[in-house]
């Protein structure tokens, strides 16, 4: 089963922490984080480093 990974665009501050620790899974587009690969192995780490809790699954 594929995990549903979401970024809450209202919470996201575009700091890039998720893309820094998980470049395979996230990228910053238009000042907000975007999921580019929900199967990336580093998704959990990205969730844990988000300072505003904008990433969930």
C-alpha positions, 0 to 999 in steps of 0.5 A, a space after each residue: 500500500 502506498 502511503 499518502 504524503 501531504 503538505 499542508 500549504 497553509 502551514 508550510 513556511 517554505 523553509 526547505 528543511 524537508 527538501 534538505 533532509 529528503 531531496 528525493 521526496 520533496 522540492 520547493 515550488 512557488 515558495 512551498 514544499 511539494 511532494 515529488 516522490 511519496 516512496 522516498 525512504 527519507 519521508 519520515 525524517 522530513 516529517 520529523 524536521 518540519 518546524 511547523 508540522 506541515 507534512 503528514 501521511 
